[in-house]
Amino acid sequence: MISELNDQKVDLTLYYETLCPYCSYFIAHDLVNLFSNGLISIVNLRLVPWGNAAVEPSGYFQCQHGSGECLLNAVEACTIDSYPDIYKHYFLIQCIESLAYQQREAEWQSCFDKVSLDSKPIFDCYNQGNGRMLEVQYAYETSQLNPPHEYVPWVLVNNQPLREDYQNFITYICKAYRGTSIPAACSSAEFMISSFGDKAMDISQQVCYVGGQLNLTSFVPTEILQQNREVFN
């Protein structure tokens, strides 16, 4: 019965980068609705923190929003790996992304206490180089998307990209679900589309495009120290 239920779940995958403000907003304010409205019971949610980054020939990472983004991409990759339970890793990542949206990403380590998670497995993952290996895997996966991603957030429902309609992801989940345990959120005849403010914004204003030149720097992984904020300065 449990296996059958899992087979009926809808796959929702988010390809993102940690300091793109539209990714941060989507994770912090939109995706969280999956947990508050019960939709998470019919969804396999998967987060892929790489986005528009690149691996240089030297092996260093280059991230669209600078070295702080490279660091947090790897931290969030380690979070997912260290705490596979969606309820654990999502809410830590949501906390980090909420801070990022407020341009307070340097305070990310405060999230461990806020969500009551031990930081040691994540620090060990990063400092032992596993975060880098996870990011290389995410880089390859992202590069193999078909069609290729054009921007982030890049949202897929059952492997189909939602493109500019990504904020309407709940509608697509409900339409794709083939099971019988239909959450109340899918019973509504109308689904609200999230927006930044009172008016929906043009898609060109709410995504971070591939190739966008913002703050590109080579990132050399170094050990994370408690309360070390230098990378964000």
C-alpha positions in Angstrom: 0.0 0.0 0.0 2.8 2.4 0.9 4.7 1.5 -2.3 1.5 2.2 -4.3 1.1 5.6 -2.6 4.7 6.5 -3.4 4.2 5.5 -7.0 1.3 7.9 -7.3 3.2 10.8 -5.9 4.0 13.8 -8.2 7.7 14.6 -8.7 8.5 18.3 -8.1 12.1 19.3 -8.8 13.5 22.7 -8.3 16.8 23.7 -9.9 18.0 26.9 -8.2 21.0 28.9 -6.9 21.0 30.1 -3.4 21.5 33.9 -3.8 19.2 34.5 -6.8 16.5 36.5 -5.0 13.7 34.9 -7.0 14.8 31.5 -6.0 15.1 32.6 -2.4 11.6 34.0 -2.5 10.2 30.9 -4.2 11.7 28.6 -1.6 10.9 30.8 1.4 7.4 31.9 0.5 5.9 29.7 -2.2 7.2 26.1 -1.8 6.5 26.2 1.9 2.8 26.0 1.0 3.3 22.4 0.2 3.8 21.7 3.9 1.0 24.0 5.2 -1.7 22.8 2.8 -1.0 19.1 3.0 0.2 18.8 -0.6 3.6 17.4 0.5 1.7 14.1 1.1 1.4 13.6 -2.6 4.7 15.2 -3.7 8.2 14.0 -4.0 10.0 17.3 -3.6 13.6 17.5 -4.7 15.9 20.5 -4.5 19.0 20.9 -6.7 21.3 23.8 -5.6 23.5 24.6 -8.5 21.6 26.8 -10.9 23.6 28.9 -13.3 27.0 28.1 -11.8 29.9 26.7 -13.8 32.9 24.6 -13.2 36.1 26.2 -14.6 38.8 24.2 -16.3 40.9 24.8 -13.1 38.2 22.9 -11.2 37.0 26.0 -9.3 33.4 26.9 -9.2 32.1 30.2 -10.7 28.7 31.4 -9.3 26.5 34.1 -10.6 26.2 35.9 -7.3 29.8 35.5 -6.1 31.7 33.3 -3.8 29.0 33.5 -1.1 26.6 31.7 -3.4 29.1 29.0 -4.2 29.5 28.4 -0.4 25.8 28.3 0.3 25.1 26.1 -2.8 27.5 23.5 -1.3 26.1 24.0 2.3 22.6 23.3 1.0 23.8 20.3 -0.9 25.3 19.0 2.3 22.1 19.8 4.1 20.1 17.6 1.7 22.7 14.8 1.9 23.1 14.9 5.7 19.4 15.1 6.4 17.5 13.3 3.6 14.2 13.7 5.4 12.4 16.4 3.4 11.0 18.0 6.6 14.5 18.4 8.0 16.5 19.7 5.1 13.7 21.8 3.6 13.1 23.9 6.7 16.8 24.5 7.2 17.1 25.6 3.6 14.0 27.7 3.8 15.5 29.5 6.8 18.7 30.2 4.9 16.8 31.4 1.8 14.6 33.7 3.9 17.8 35.3 5.2 19.2 35.5 1.7 16.1 37.2 0.4 16.5 39.8 3.2 20.2 40.2 2.2 21.2 38.7 5.5 22.8 35.6 4.1 25.9 36.1 6.3 23.7 35.0 9.2 23.0 31.6 7.8 24.5 29.7 10.6 21.8 31.0 12.9 19.3 28.7 11.2 20.7 25.6 12.9 19.2 26.8 16.2 16.1 28.1 14.6 15.1 24.7 13.2 16.9 22.6 15.9 19.3 20.7 13.7 22.8 19.7 14.6 25.3 21.7 12.4 28.1 19.1 12.7 27.1 16.7 9.9 26.8 19.6 7.5 30.1 21.2 8.5 31.8 17.8 8.3 30.3 17.2 4.8 31.6 20.6 3.6 35.0 20.6 5.3 35.8 17.0 4.1 35.1 17.9 0.5 31.8 16.1 0.1 30.0 19.3 -0.6 32.2 19.9 -3.6 31.5 16.4 -4.9 27.8 16.8 -4.5 27.9 20.1 -6.3 29.8 18.5 -9.2 27.1 15.9 -9.5 24.4 18.6 -9.4 26.4 20.5 -12.1 26.3 17.5 -14.4 22.7 16.8 -13.7 21.7 20.4 -14.5 23.8 20.4 -17.7 21.8 17.3 -18.9 18.4 18.9 -18.6 16.4 18.5 -21.8 15.3 21.1 -22.7 18.1 23.0 -21.1 17.2 25.4 -18.3 17.1 29.0 -19.4 17.0 30.6 -15.9 16.3 29.8 -12.3 14.0 29.0 -10.6 13.6 26.2 -13.1 10.7 24.0 -11.9 9.7 20.6 -13.2 6.6 18.7 -12.4 6.9 15.0 -13.5 10.0 16.0 -15.5 8.1 18.7 -17.5 9.4 22.3 -17.1 6.8 24.9 -16.0 9.0 27.7 -17.5 7.4 31.1 -16.9 4.4 29.6 -15.1 6.5 28.2 -12.2 4.7 30.1 -9.5 1.5 28.2 -10.5 3.1 24.9 -9.5 0.2 23.9 -7.2 -2.1 23.7 -10.2 0.3 21.5 -12.1 0.7 19.2 -9.1 -3.0 18.8 -8.7 -3.5 18.1 -12.4 -0.7 15.5 -12.5 -1.8 13.6 -9.4 -3.5 10.3 -10.2 -4.1 9.0 -6.7 -7.2 8.9 -4.6 -6.0 10.7 -1.5 -6.7 14.2 -2.9 -5.6 17.0 -0.5 -8.1 19.8 0.1 -5.8 22.2 -1.6 -6.6 20.5 -4.9 -10.4 20.7 -4.4 -10.5 24.4 -5.0 -11.7 25.4 -8.4 -9.2 28.3 -8.5 -5.5 28.3 -7.6 -3.8 31.5 -6.6 -0.6 32.4 -8.5 2.1 33.7 -6.2 3.5 37.1 -7.1 5.9 39.7 -5.8 3.6 42.3 -4.4 0.1 43.1 -5.6 0.7 42.7 -9.3 2.3 39.8 -11.1 5.7 40.7 -12.6 6.9 40.1 -16.0 8.9 36.9 -16.2 12.0 38.8 -17.2 11.9 40.5 -13.8 11.5 37.4 -11.7 14.2 35.0 -12.8 18.0 34.8 -12.9 19.0 34.0 -16.5 21.8 31.6 -17.6 24.8 33.7 -18.5 23.8 36.7 -16.5 27.0 38.6 -15.5 26.5 39.8 -12.0 29.4 39.0 -9.6 31.3 36.2 -11.2 34.3 35.1 -9.1 36.3 31.9 -8.9 35.6 30.1 -5.7 38.3 28.2 -3.9 36.6 25.9 -1.3 38.1 26.5 2.2 37.0 25.2 5.6 33.9 26.7 7.0 34.5 28.1 10.5 31.8 28.9 13.0 30.4 32.4 12.4 32.9 33.0 9.6 31.4 35.7 7.4 34.4 36.8 5.4 33.2 35.2 2.2 30.1 37.4 2.2 32.0 40.7 2.6 
